[in-house]
Amino acid sequence: MPEKVKTIPVNSIADEFGAGVSILKASIEDSSSIEGLEHAHRHDAHLFFLLERGSITMEIDFQAYQINSPSIIYMHPSQVHRMRGAFKKVTACGWTITNECLNPEYLKLLEDIVPAKPLLLNDETYAVFAEATSLCIKLSERRHEKLYQALLKGSCNTLVGLILSQYLQHSKSADTLSRFETINKSFKVILEQSFIKVKTPAAYAQVLNISTPYLNECVKNATGHSVSYHIQQRIILEAKRLLYHSDKSVKEIASELGYDDYPYFSRLFTKVSGMSALSFRNKNLD
């Protein structure tokens, strides 16, 4: 269990790189030579990896993924992640890009694929990624270029497009989605943006300009669960993140998530998780 902090650390891309987009490549012979990899954190940008050599274990929102090369992975700014276990002889290319620097069409598509699992690449696709990332790295080193920031932003957006194309190949295209699935996707995007302030199915239905019963029908048809279920699951996921990765009290967490009624929040956590918030925190102290 990592040392607790007051809240979940958020790594700022602007502080690290002085801009809203960055790319780098690293080869690590032994993970023990680098400190801090095991500490949970978020980024204030979208994070992408191309694992070119070796294998790693990464934990993202309490889910451990064994990632073998060559693979790609995408992490949303809201997701908490950390490395787990030692690794040797790993080479990876990583790039980060903020909402402001992302192609607006790509930003919308990325919101639709969260959470995203790592994807193993075939040899042909990996060769395309390797060539594209190599070119982007070279462009990132040409700081003397008059249009350096524009070139960096454009090249990294191209890599994002390549990532998206792979994830979209593993999901239904928009043309094949039913009306139920389309509305469910729209609901999920709004939920991610609004779950702290918007808590009722009726409020989400109003934003989507449909009736509450119809929203429930669409979401339940697409997922097997009601709108209320998804709202509660998203709230409790954020509560679990804060319970596990920070030392905030349950009352502080309830307030941060929009619940002034602490007893109600405690009952909700127990109902959704099957245990109290304190039990969840204590269970994960090991």
C-alpha positions in Angstrom: 0.0 0.0 0.0 1.6 3.3 -1.0 2.0 6.1 1.5 -1.2 8.1 1.8 -1.5 11.7 0.7 -4.2 14.2 1.3 -5.7 13.7 -2.1 -4.8 11.8 -5.3 -1.6 13.3 -6.9 -2.3 14.9 -10.3 0.8 15.2 -12.5 0.7 18.4 -14.6 1.9 18.1 -18.1 2.5 21.8 -18.3 4.7 21.7 -15.2 6.7 18.8 -16.6 7.0 19.8 -20.3 5.8 23.4 -20.5 3.1 22.7 -23.0 -0.1 20.8 -23.5 1.4 18.0 -25.5 4.5 15.9 -25.1 6.1 12.7 -26.3 9.1 10.7 -25.2 10.6 7.2 -25.5 12.4 5.3 -22.7 14.2 2.1 -22.3 14.4 0.7 -18.8 16.7 -2.2 -18.1 15.6 -2.6 -14.4 12.6 -0.9 -12.8 14.4 -0.9 -9.4 16.6 2.0 -10.8 13.6 4.3 -11.0 11.7 5.6 -7.9 8.0 6.4 -7.7 6.7 4.1 -10.4 4.5 2.3 -7.8 2.8 5.4 -6.5 -0.7 5.9 -7.7 -1.5 9.2 -9.6 -3.5 10.8 -12.3 -2.5 13.1 -15.1 -4.2 16.3 -16.2 -4.0 15.0 -19.7 -4.8 12.0 -21.8 -2.1 9.4 -21.6 -1.1 6.9 -24.3 1.6 4.2 -24.4 3.1 2.0 -27.1 4.9 -0.9 -25.3 7.6 -2.0 -27.7 9.6 -4.4 -25.7 9.1 -6.4 -22.5 6.1 -6.9 -20.2 4.7 -4.8 -17.4 1.8 -5.0 -14.9 -0.2 -1.8 -14.5 -3.1 -1.1 -12.2 -5.8 1.2 -13.5 -8.8 1.9 -11.2 -8.3 -1.3 -9.1 -7.9 -3.5 -12.2 -4.5 -5.1 -12.8 -3.5 -5.6 -16.4 -0.6 -7.7 -17.5 0.6 -6.0 -20.7 2.9 -7.8 -23.2 4.6 -6.1 -26.1 3.7 -4.9 -28.6 0.7 -3.3 -27.1 -1.1 0.0 -26.9 -3.0 1.5 -23.9 -5.0 4.6 -23.3 -5.8 6.2 -20.0 -8.3 9.0 -19.4 -7.3 12.0 -17.1 -9.8 10.8 -14.5 -8.3 7.3 -14.1 -5.9 6.5 -11.3 -2.9 4.3 -12.3 0.4 2.9 -11.1 2.9 0.3 -11.9 2.8 -3.0 -10.1 5.7 -5.3 -9.6 9.3 -5.3 -10.9 10.1 -5.5 -14.6 13.2 -5.7 -16.8 14.3 -4.7 -20.3 11.2 -2.6 -21.2 11.0 -0.1 -24.0 8.0 2.2 -24.4 6.9 5.3 -26.1 4.5 7.6 -24.2 2.7 10.7 -25.2 0.3 13.0 -23.3 -2.1 15.6 -24.7 -4.6 17.9 -22.9 -8.2 18.5 -23.9 -7.3 21.8 -25.4 -4.7 20.3 -27.7 -6.7 17.3 -28.8 -8.6 17.2 -32.1 -12.2 17.8 -31.0 -13.5 14.8 -32.9 -10.9 12.6 -31.2 -11.8 14.0 -27.8 -15.4 12.9 -28.3 -14.4 9.5 -29.4 -12.0 9.0 -26.5 -14.8 9.7 -24.0 -16.7 6.9 -25.6 -14.1 4.2 -25.0 -13.4 4.7 -21.3 -12.4 2.4 -19.6 -10.1 1.1 -22.3 -8.2 -2.2 -22.0 -4.7 -2.7 -23.4 -4.7 -3.9 -27.0 -2.1 -6.4 -28.4 -0.9 -5.4 -31.8 -0.1 -7.7 -34.8 3.2 -7.3 -36.5 1.9 -5.2 -39.4 0.1 -2.7 -37.1 3.0 -2.5 -34.7 5.3 -1.6 -37.6 3.1 1.3 -38.5 3.0 2.5 -34.9 6.8 2.1 -34.5 7.4 4.2 -37.6 4.9 6.9 -36.7 6.2 7.3 -33.1 9.8 7.4 -34.4 8.9 10.3 -36.7 7.0 12.1 -33.8 10.0 11.7 -31.6 12.3 13.2 -34.2 9.8 16.1 -34.7 9.7 16.7 -30.9 13.5 17.2 -30.9 13.4 19.9 -33.6 12.7 22.8 -31.3 14.2 25.3 -33.7 11.4 24.9 -36.1 9.2 28.0 -36.6 6.1 25.9 -36.2 7.4 23.6 -33.6 4.3 23.5 -31.3 2.0 23.1 -34.2 4.1 20.2 -35.6 4.2 18.5 -32.2 0.5 18.9 -31.6 -0.4 17.7 -35.1 2.0 14.7 -35.0 0.7 13.6 -31.6 -2.9 13.9 -32.7 -2.0 11.6 -35.6 -0.8 9.0 -33.1 -4.1 9.5 -31.1 -6.0 8.8 -34.3 -4.0 5.6 -34.8 -4.8 4.5 -31.3 -8.5 5.3 -31.7 -8.6 3.4 -35.0 -7.5 0.3 -33.1 -10.0 0.6 -30.3 -12.8 1.4 -32.7 -12.0 -1.8 -34.6 -12.7 -3.7 -31.4 -16.1 -2.0 -30.9 -19.2 -1.4 -32.8 -19.2 1.4 -35.4 -21.6 4.3 -34.9 -23.5 3.1 -38.0 -24.3 -0.2 -36.4 -25.4 1.1 -33.0 -29.1 0.8 -32.2 -31.1 3.8 -31.0 -30.8 2.4 -27.4 -27.0 2.1 -27.7 -26.6 5.6 -29.1 -28.6 7.1 -26.3 -26.7 5.0 -23.7 -23.3 6.3 -25.1 -24.6 9.9 -24.9 -25.7 9.3 -21.3 -22.3 7.8 -20.4 -20.5 10.9 -21.7 -22.7 13.3 -19.8 -22.4 11.1 -16.7 -18.6 11.3 -16.7 -18.8 15.1 -17.0 -21.5 15.7 -14.4 -21.8 12.9 -11.8 -20.7 15.1 -8.9 -23.4 17.6 -9.5 -26.1 15.7 -11.3 -27.5 12.7 -9.3 -31.0 11.9 -10.7 -32.1 10.0 -13.9 -34.6 12.8 -14.5 -31.8 15.4 -14.7 -29.9 13.4 -17.3 -33.1 12.8 -19.3 -33.7 16.5 -19.4 -30.2 17.2 -20.7 -30.8 14.5 -23.4 -34.2 16.0 -24.1 -36.0 12.7 -23.7 -38.3 11.3 -21.0 -36.9 9.6 -17.9 -38.7 6.3 -18.6 -37.3 6.3 -22.2 -33.8 7.0 -20.9 -34.1 4.1 -18.5 -35.4 1.8 -21.2 -32.5 2.7 -23.5 -29.8 2.3 -20.9 -31.2 -0.9 -19.5 -31.6 -2.4 -23.0 -28.0 -1.5 -23.8 -26.3 -2.5 -20.5 -28.8 -4.6 -18.5 -28.8 -2.0 -15.7 -30.8 1.1 -14.9 -29.7 4.7 -15.1 -29.6 4.9 -11.3 -27.3 1.9 -11.2 -24.7 3.6 -13.5 -24.9 6.9 -11.6 -24.3 5.2 -8.3 -21.5 3.0 -9.7 -19.7 6.1 -11.1 -19.9 8.0 -7.8 -18.7 5.0 -5.7 -15.8 4.4 -8.1 -14.6 7.9 -7.4 -15.2 7.4 -3.7 -13.1 4.2 -3.8 -10.3 6.1 -5.6 -10.2 8.6 -2.8 -10.5 6.1 0.0 -7.6 4.0 -1.4 -5.3 6.7 -2.7 -5.8 9.5 -0.2 -6.1 10.0 3.5 -9.3 12.1 3.3 -12.0 11.1 5.8 -15.2 9.5 4.6 -17.0 12.7 5.5 -14.6 14.8 3.4 -15.0 12.4 0.5 -18.8 12.5 0.8 -18.7 16.3 0.6 -16.3 16.3 -2.3 -18.7 14.1 -4.2 -21.6 16.4 -3.6 -23.2 14.7 -0.5 -23.9 17.0 2.4 -25.9 14.2 4.0 -23.0 12.0 5.2 -25.2 9.2 6.7 -26.9 8.9 3.3 -23.6 8.7 1.5 -22.4 6.0 3.9 -25.5 3.9 3.3 -25.1 4.3 -0.5 -21.5 3.2 -0.4 -22.5 0.1 1.6 -25.3 -0.7 -0.7 -23.2 -0.4 -3.8 -20.0 -2.0 -2.5 -21.4 -4.6 -0.1 -19.2 -3.1 2.7 -18.8 0.2 4.5 -16.4 2.8 3.3 -14.1 2.3 6.3 -14.2 -1.5 5.7 -13.2 -0.9 2.1 -10.3 1.3 3.2 -9.1 -1.1 5.9 -9.4 -4.1 3.5 -7.0 -2.4 1.1 -4.4 -1.3 3.7 -2.5 -4.5 3.0 
